[in-house]
Amino acid sequence: MAYRPTVLERAFIIAASGLVSNIHEIRQALKTEGYSAEAHLAGPAISKQLGKLIRASNSSTEARRERQLPEADAGGPC
C-alpha cells in the first residue's frame, strides 16, 4: 500500500511547490485530492506558517523563472 501524506504534510508540500498564491488555493488543491482540510488549516499558527512558506516559495520560483528566461535581443526581431 502506498504512503499517503497527512493533510498537514500535504498542505506544506503544496505551499512549498510555488504553484499556489494563498491558503484558499491550498484548501482547493487538498479538496481536489480527496482531503478534508478545513479543521486542519483553521488555526492562526498554521495559516501563518503556510503563508510564509507560500511567499518564500513564490519568490524563489519567480527568481528561478527570471534566471531561465533568455534576455531580449537589443537588435529586435530578425
Buried (B, 14 or more C-beta within 10 A) or exposed (E): EEEEEEBBEBBBEBBBBBBBEEBEBBBBBBEEEEBEBEEBBEEEEBEEBBBEBBEEBBEEBEEEEEEEEEEEEEEEEE
